[in-house]
Amino acid sequence: MAILAGNWKLYKTRKDVESFFDSLADIDPAGHECYVAPSPSLLETACRKSQEKGNKIGILSQNLAYKLEGALTGETSVKQLLELGVKGSLVAHSERRQFFGETNESAAERCKIGLEHGLKILFCIGENLEERKQGRFEKVIEAQLNPLFKVADAFSKETVQKQLVLAYEPVWAIGTGVTATNEEIAASHDFIYKLCSKAGFDLSILYGGSVKPENLGAISSIPRVNGALVGGASLEAKSYRDLLACLTRPLRSPT
Ligand code: 13P
């Protein structure tokens, strides 16, 4: 079974969130895990609508504080997220790394508190264009994962497998319309899977970066791809429904 997670970034109003859930009241996840991650001010509305419609699409935060409370202006704590009914959180999205100074170490700390409190963590990794061109992909991914593995070591394998998910998003494919080729995705996921196995973890790995209904069918059939983290194409209800259909519908054989 796969995971479909929509990252709504800094989009949508309360009214948009309500109509999204109303339009998808009849959606059938067919055993897959479906999520959307709205901005902080929309979480309460999203959680209420999700519950009203039977929790078929769970709510994720886009980030979480590494402490339960304290002098951390602008942050949202696990305690506050749980109170709303949030199921988990993205951590270390490339936009957090790029624009807000998230480091591999601070991201691992956020992950730790989320795991401690039973949240699902979608931990984002991925190289930028320069790093790929310079052939530094493997080094970058290893550096992003090592602090995470250190944190995960303190939890039972069962907890980690159940709560921690990786999302591989090559930065050059985010919001650009450029998707990595299926061969590039296969090779990257294979490398990440092997790193995880070497560290003793068996984690689901999602792909993200210009995913849309037109390409998700093929992407989700690549070995070691366990679903998708989708930005732009997750915003509209129809497109979200089509994305889910790509996971549930068997791939047509090529003609
Ligand atoms: P796009 O699907 O819009 O490229 O965004 C990907 C992303 O950043 C999801 O987290």
Residues whose N, C-alpha, C, O or C-beta is under 5 A from the ligand:
A	BS01	13P	N7 A173 I174 G175 T176 G208 G209 S210 V211 L229 V230 G231 G232 A233
